[in-house]
Amino acid sequence: MLSWNRNKIETDGWSFGKVKDFSIFSNFDCADPDLNDFIRNDAELHRNELIVETYEFRSISDAQLVAFVSLANDCLALETNRQKRVICNRVRYYSQYPAVKIARLGVAAYCQNVGIGSELINIIKELFTTNNRTGCRFITVDAYNNSPTIKFYQKNDFEFLRDDDGDEKTRIMYYDLKRFVYNTSPVINEG
Ligand SMILES: CC(C)(COP(=O)(O)OP(=O)(O)OC[C@H]1O[C@@H](n2cnc3c(N)ncnc32)[C@H](O)[C@@H]1OP(=O)(O)O)[C@@H](O)C(=O)NCCC(=O)NCCS
């Protein structure tokens, strides 16, 4: 059962909402020093500057804080012919699409790899396809280029935007929210 208001979602077992008090993260550890530093020291400043909005994710049964995600508006720009073929719509050609970016995401180290990050991704998909104020076609992320993180996003149906960033520290990945709304696979425009 899904209970919904604009910035708060409760599913069976999980609650997701905007962070009110960032001190809850003072001991948060997702096993990544940069992300720990961001959520403990920088996330509130980024909210105050209107750059990212940060959400907390808790287990309902014991109110345990299990994850956070920081989100920002984004724009997916198509540059290569492959991108233009794969990313299309049924209306007309656009070279840029509205998107929401996962700027930071961390699951508490003690409960990683048991499905919590995937639950959180599903809620983000729900959040940006329900009761929207503006159009939003894609979720984007600069994914850490390591095997667990890439596999995590692929398992959640994210795809690589580029073929040539395999040696970079991060890889740009995207998820087409039309897949979530219409429960479809990506449409490839061969024309
Ligand atoms: C990456 C992260 C967000 C994934 O969240 P999670 O709750 O651990 O992931 P889930 O349990 O929902 O998904 C598990 C899938 O992700 C991958 N995965 C996640 N952690 C993994 C690990 N330690 N080893 C191997 N695969 C892993 C696997 O594909 C796994 O699927 P499988 O169990 O079928 O093999 C989380 O591990 C994390 O916070 N890591 C540290 C910070 C980070 O890398 N953030 C991402 C920045 S872009």
The ligand as an ORCA input file, in Angstrom:
! r2SCAN-3c Opt
* xyz 0 1
  C      25.747      1.502     -4.355
  C      24.655      1.458     -3.264
  C      23.884      2.762     -3.299
  C      23.720      0.298     -3.597
  O      22.704      0.224     -2.611
  P      22.366     -1.213     -1.960
  O      21.232     -1.069     -1.039
  O      23.630     -1.750     -1.390
  O      21.996     -2.045     -3.272
  P      20.813     -3.118     -3.476
  O      20.905     -4.116     -2.381
  O      19.513     -2.458     -3.715
  O      21.232     -3.729     -4.878
  C      22.126     -4.724     -4.874
  C      22.734     -4.832     -6.259
  O      23.709     -3.835     -6.429
  C      24.976     -4.448     -6.681
  N      25.729     -4.373     -5.406
  C      25.485     -3.517     -4.403
  N      26.411     -3.674     -3.435
  C      27.239     -4.628     -3.845
  C      28.415     -5.216     -3.293
  N      28.912     -4.835     -2.115
  N      29.025     -6.178     -3.983
  C      28.540     -6.571     -5.182
  N      27.433     -6.057     -5.758
  C      26.803     -5.085     -5.089
  C      24.658     -5.863     -7.128
  O      24.358     -5.830     -8.512
  C      23.409     -6.176     -6.367
  O      22.536     -7.049     -7.047
  P      22.581     -8.613     -6.730
  O      22.401     -8.737     -5.256
  O      21.444     -9.173     -7.520
  O      23.922     -9.057     -7.174
  C      25.256      1.212     -1.851
  O      25.950     -0.003     -1.843
  C      26.151      2.329     -1.359
  O      25.670      3.269     -0.732
  N      27.469      2.243     -1.638
  C      28.438      3.228     -1.175
  C      28.210      4.583     -1.803
  C      28.040      4.546     -3.306
  O      28.774      3.895     -4.024
  N      27.017      5.304     -3.795
  C      26.705      5.418     -5.204
  C      27.291      6.692     -5.710
  S      26.955      6.893     -7.462
*
